[in-house]
């Protein structure tokens, strides 16, 4: 099977009002739209493609505030859970799943972006500079603790528990609050995201779980970062019952 890629950022319990979440959401979609044309149109989800294509919206703070007032998008006593898509045929666009504003102890806030699976969009988007811009957009808008762009297969190889734990991907983001990123071996590169934290690029070529060199490098870098305390879980693990 072909590897599929996604971008995800995660942050711990951070209760924020609807107005702040709406401001962040507007900033995120604005910055993302500057990365590639497929991210310029957004639609709500529905029971059918035909119905969903009638639900296009402008991703402004006012729009998100309207969404947050709907019980459909509210989660418990605080926080919001939303999902949107770009309106493209399957595999040619993207989907965003967003959980924000929550103070829940064991479930992280997060923003997930599924990346294109089909050409020509896949080839255009899965470039290191493009992906760096997308992860920067997510970081600047949401100020997460940790983030990653990787394939599902690579994630599963480095993290047996999947998204429950932090791990290293093709691109990895580490908040400055986690500490200073140490020197890492070639061909790893790092770049700052303003005063927020650091992006770590594992390899300039397309990362694949089928490449044993990529897996070995990922495991080594993960060990180095974990030893420095940079890959602590985003939220506490739920105690066993």
Secondary structure, 3 states (H helix, E strand, C coil): CCCCEEEEEEECCCCCCHHHHHHHHHHHHHHHHCCCHHHCCEEECCCCHHHHCCCEECCCHHHHHHHHCCHHHECCCCCEEEEEECCCCCCCCCEEEEEECCCCCCCCEEEEEECCCCCCHHHHHCCHHHHHHHHHHHHHHHCCCEEEEEEHHHHHHHCCCHHHCCCCCCEEEEEHHHCCCCCCCCCCEEEEECCCEEEEECCCCCCCCCCHHHHHHHHHHHHHHHHCCCCCCCCCCCCCC
